[in-house]
């Protein structure tokens, strides 16, 4: 592939005679001879600082948004948006890719929706995959990842590998970071969806408007002409996403209590799951969902809408819903002990914690207990909010550590406890979970919140193995 083909649409005019391009990278340490080095702007460091290293390793040329210092000795191609150019170039280098792509954005629910779409495809006999917080999942394997939306090169390389395995359907989580940094540019989605919007990532986005606008890009910039846009109309922010869908000439499909495409008629607890009745284009459908929480009903219906928009038959989609299992660490029933239920959930944001506790309250015949903490080097404003939510909605609250990183763990807990009146403080997360499990009585429900699927604890800059699932299991064994 030529440099001109690689950078098509970027506005750049590369010099002739550069030769064929063999690959690309934004990490100078991984450049191989014949690669193009993309010098991306970072939060603290610009990729231009690593141009010399990239050239020494064999970079054919450098693509950047501002001239690097000195003469690197290879052509420098200036583009307006180097991140977008990198993403589009990666999509061209790593061809062919799966043909049917769908994506979901929102503060909460992305992981569940992407997982549910993959499960619906599997039930319908369609080989599919999901890419997001849990990594890359197919029906046969899981490859763990570190980011909700991987960097452009990793994403497109992974999708080419999926195509080589015979997988032509992929559901992706579209995070605000990934959308803002144009990691998904070059991907063309048949259908996209919005779950909900609440405070999050304000350590990255300057305010809620910027956060919302990043998510809106999925609807305005990345959906194919005439593609389907699914919107949860039960969320207060739904109107802006509906407007974005209509502005993009998308096929708008609404889901929720007031949904026109899928209207939720009733939800009743049934075991640790729920009985759901919906109206889909005039026809009533009833099914059992073995996952608790009204928000999971919305997630399941959004997933069904995405799957149907991508070609799954209606009957197959609805037949799959009773078979859905929750994504790892998403309000996951991990054990029953002494007549009590223990759930592990990823809820590390105020609204997510509120929803998780409200969801579990009907299942608590006795006390509702919660163990949680807040991460360090992240949005500090949410700490007292989460403390207040926990103390308002749970009967027993234990505040502990959750990835304190480079902050003082005790100081983080103090900020949480400022809002959590009457809560216990147990800094050691293992001890906190053990104490909670030991105290369980018949009819209790325990929520261990914050980590979900994660298998590590970050203290300072050290990342050590830690799993809420494993600690719960060990505590039960005694």
N, C-alpha and C positions, 0 to 999 in steps of 0.2 A: 504494500500500500504506500502511496506517495504522501508526502507531507501535506500537499494541497488537498487530497482526498480526506486525510485525517482531520484537517481543520476546517472543512467545509461548513459554512454558516457562521464562522467566528469573526468574519470581517478582515481576517489577516490575508496578506499577500506574500507567501513564502517565496524565497529566492529559488530559482530553478537549479537543478543539478544537485540536490541534497541526497539523492539516492532513495532507496526503499527503506521504509520504517519497519523495524522488527517488533517493536513494543513501546510501552510508555510506562512512566512511573512518576510519582510525586515524592518518593523517598529516594534521595540520592544514593543511599547505601545499597539500594537494590537495583540500581541501573546496570544494564548489561549493554555490551557493544551494539550499536544500531538502534538503541532506544531514544525516545524523545523525553527530555526532563521537563516536567511541568512545575514551575516554581510558584506554589500556592501561598497566598497570604494567610498567616495564622494569627491567633489571638495575641501572641507574644513575639513570634519570630516570623519573618518572611522567608519563603523558600529561596529567594535570591542569595541568601547567605550560604547556600549549599551548592551553588552553581559550579564552583571550581571542583568540588568533590565529584559531582555528576559527570563533568567533562573528563576528569581523570579516569573515570570508570568506563568511558566510551560513549557518552551521550552524543548523539548526532546533531542535536540542536536543543535550544532552550525556548520554552513558551512561558511567557510571564506577562504581568500587567504593567510593569514598570521596569526600565532598564536596570540590569544589575551593575554593580560597581566594576570598573575596569573592563578589560577585553577578555571575555571567556575563551576566545579562540575558536568558537563555533557560532553559527548563525543564531541570533536572538530574535524571536518572533513576538511582537507585542500584540496582545489582544485586549479587548475591553473587559471581558469577564473570564479570567483564566480558569476559575472553578467550573463554569458552565462548559467551556471549551474542553476541559479535561474529561468531564462526564460524557460529552458527546463523542469525543475521540475514543474513549474506552468502549463505548457501545459498538463502534466500528471495528476496533481491533479484535474484540472478543465475539465474533460472529461464527456460526449462527446462534440464535437464542430462542427460548420458548416463545410460541406465537401468541398465547393468551395470558395477559398480565392484568392483574387487578391490584388495587392498593387501598389502604384504609388509614385515615389520620384522625387525630383527636387526642385529648389529654389522657383519657383512660379507655381501655377496651381494645386497643390496637392488637395486642398479642392474642387475645381470645378470638377476635374476629378473624385474623389471619389463620389461626389454627383451625377454627371451625370451617372456614372455606376449604382448607386442605382436606379436612375430614369428610366434608360433603362430596368433594371430588372423588375421594377414595371410595365412598359408599356407592357412587354412581359409576364406578369402574373407570374413572379418568385418572391417570397417573398425574399427581400434583405435588407441589412443594409450597412451603411457607418460609419466608425470610424475615427475620426481625430480632427482637430482644432475646429469644431463646436460641438463636442461631438459624441454621438451615435445617428444616425438618421435612422428611418425606415419610411415607408409610413404613419404610424399612430402616431408616437411620436418622440420627440427629448429629449435626456438626455444630458445636457450640460456637457462638460469636461474642464479641465484646460490645457491639453497638447496635442500637435499634435499627438504624439505617446504615449499612456498611459504607465505606468510602467507595468512590465510583469504580476504581479498578477492581477491588475485591468483589463488588456487586456483580459487575458484568462478567468477570472471570467465573464466578460461581454460577451464573445463569447459563453460560456456555457449557459448563460441566453438567448441569442439569439436563440441558438439551441432548448432550451426548449419551445420557442415561435413558433417553426416551421420554423425558418429562417435558410436556409442552404447556403446562398450566402452572402459574406461580402467583401466589398472593403475598404482597409485601406490606410491611408496616412503613408508613411514611412519617418520620418524626419531624418536628419543627426544625431541629438542627440540620437534618438531612435535606429538607426542602430549602431552608435558607442558604445552605452552602451548595446548592445545586447538585447534590450527589445523584439525584434521580433524573437529571436532565439527560435526554437521549433514550429514556424509557417511554414507551407509548402505551398507555393504559386503556383497556377496553371498558373498564368500569372503576369508579372510585367511590369511597364512602367517608362520611363524617359521623363520629360517635358522639362526642361532647367536648366542651371546652371549659376549663377552670384554671385557676392560678397554678403555674408551673414554669420552671426554667427562666425565672426572672433574674437569675444570676447571669444569663446569657442574653436574653431579649431585654431591651430597656423598659418595655411596658407591655401591657396586655394587647394593645393595638398591634405592636410589632410581632408579638407571638401569634396572634390571630392571622395576620397577613401572611406569615410564613406558611401556615397550614392551608390558607386559601389557594396558594400556588398549585396545589395538587389538582384543584378544580379548574383554575384559569389557564394553566400553562402545560399540563402534562396529560390531559385527557384527550383521546382521539376525537376527531369531529363526529358528533352524533353519539358519542359514548354515553354510558349510563352513570348518573350521579345519584348515589343513595344518601339520604339525609335523615338523621334521627330528629324528628320534629318535637320530641319531648325535651330537648335541650334548649335553654334560653337563647343560645347563640345560633340557632338553626337558620334564622332568616338570612343572615349574611352568606351562609353557605348555599342556601337555595338561590339567592340572587346571583352568586358567582356561577352556579351551575347553569342558570338560565342565560346569563351573559355569554357563557361559552357555548351556547346552543346545544347543551347536553339534554339527554332524556332524563328528566327529574323523577325520582322514585322516593316517596317519603314513607318512613316507618315510625311507628309509635302509637300512643294512645289516640292521637289525631291523624295518624298516617292514612294517606289515600291509597298507597300501594299495598301496605300491610298495616292493618289497624289492630292493635292489641285490645281485645274485648274483655278478657278476664285472666287473672293469675291467682292461683290458690296453692298454698303449701301442700306438698304431697311427699311424705317421707322427708328426706333431706333434700328433695328436689321440689318440683312444682308442676301443676297441671295448667296448661296454657291454651287459651282459645283466641284465635285471630280471624280476621276477615281479610282474605286476599282477593282483590278484584271481585268483590261481591260474593265470594264463596267462603263459608265458615270452615275452619280447620282446627281440630283439637289434638293436642299431643302432650306427652309427658317429657319434661326436660329434667334430667337427673342432676342438674347443677342448680344451687340456690341463687336467688337474687333477681329482682326485676331487671336490673341492668344487664344480666346475662341473657334474659329473654330478648332484649333489644339487640345485644351482640349476635345472638343466634339468628335473629330475623335479618339483620344487616348482612350477615354472612350468606344466608340463603338468597337474598336479593342479589348479592355480588355473583354468587355461583350461577343463578338463573340468567343474569345479564351476560354471563360468559358462556352460555349455551347449555347448562344443565336443565333437564326436564323438571317441570314443577313437581310432579309426583315423586321423582327421585330426591329432590331437595328436601321436601317435607318428610319423606320417609327416613331421611338421615338424621333429622333433629333429635329423636329420642335416643339415638346412639351416640350423640356427642359427649365427649369427655372434656372436662375443663383443662385448659392449658396448665402446665406445671406451675405451681405456686400462685395460681389465680383462684382465690377462695377455694382452695383445695382441701377436701376432707381427708386428713392424713391418718387419723386414728380415732378410735373410740376407747375410752378408758374410765373405768369406775362409773359407767352410766353417763359419761359426759363425752361430748364431741370436740375434737381439736382440729382447727382449720389453720392453714398457712396461707398467707396472702402477701402479695407484692406491694400493697398499699403504703406508699411512702409520701403521699401528698394529702393535703387536708381533705379535699372532696372524696378522694378514693377511700380514706380511712372512714369518713362519715358514711359513705355508701356501704362499705363492708360491715360496719357495726349495725347499721339500720337493717341490713339484709339478714344478719344472724339473729337479731333480737327475737323474731317470732319462733325460732327454733330453741331458744333458751327457756326451758321450763323453770329453771332456777336462776343462777347468776350468769351474767355475760362478763367474761374476763378478757382483758387485752394486755399483751406485752408488746411494746414498740419503742422505737427511738428515732432520732433524726440524724441524717448524714452530715458530716463535716464538710467545709468548703463548698457549701451549697446554700441556696436561698434561706437566709436566717429568719425572714419574716414569717415563714410558715410554722416555726417551732411552737410558739405559744398557741397558735391557732389549732395545731394538732393536739396539743395538750388539753385545750378546752373541749374540743370535740370528743376526745377519749373520756374525759371525766363526766361530760354531759350524757354520753350514750352508753357507757359501760358501768357495771356495778363495781368491778375491781380493775384498777389500772396499775400496771407496773411499767415504769419508765426505765429504759436500759440503753445500751449503746448500739449504734448501727452505722458502721463505717465512719468513725470520727475523723479519719484522715489526719490532716495536720493540725486540726483544732484540739483544744483541751476537751476531752470527753465530759468531764464534770461540768464545764461551762455550757456545753450543749445541753446536757440534761437539765441544768438550772433554767435555761431558757424555755425548755419544754414544760418543766414543772411550774413555771410562772403562770401557765394557763391551766395546769392539771391539778386542781385543788383536791387534796386528799389522796393523791397517788403515792404509791411506794416507789422508792428509788433503789434499783439494784444494777449497778454499773456493768457487772459481768453478764453478758447476754446468756451464756450457758446457764449460769446460776439462776438468772431471772426466769428462764423457761422451766428449769427443773422445779423451782419453787411453785410456779403456777400449776404445773402438772400434778405435783404432790398435793396441792390444795383442792383438786377437783372433787366435786360431789355429784351424785346423780342429778341429771337435769341441767348441769352447767354446760356452757359452751365457751371454749377458749379460742381466741384469735391471736396468733403469733404473726405480727404484721411488720412489713418493711423490706424483707429480703426475698420472700417468695422463692423463685427458682435459684437464686444466687447461692454459690457454694464457697463464699469467701467473706472475710472480715478485713477491712483496711484500717490499720492503726498506724499513724504517722505515714510513712511511705511503704510500709511492709504489708503485703497481701498474704494472709494466711488462710488455710482451709477452714471453713465454717459452714455448716448446713443446719438450718432450722429443722428440716426433716429428720436428720440424724440425731440431733439433740433431743427432739421429742421422742423418737423411738427408744433411745437409750434411757431417757427418764422414765418411760413406762416400764421398761425391763427392770429398773431399779439398780 
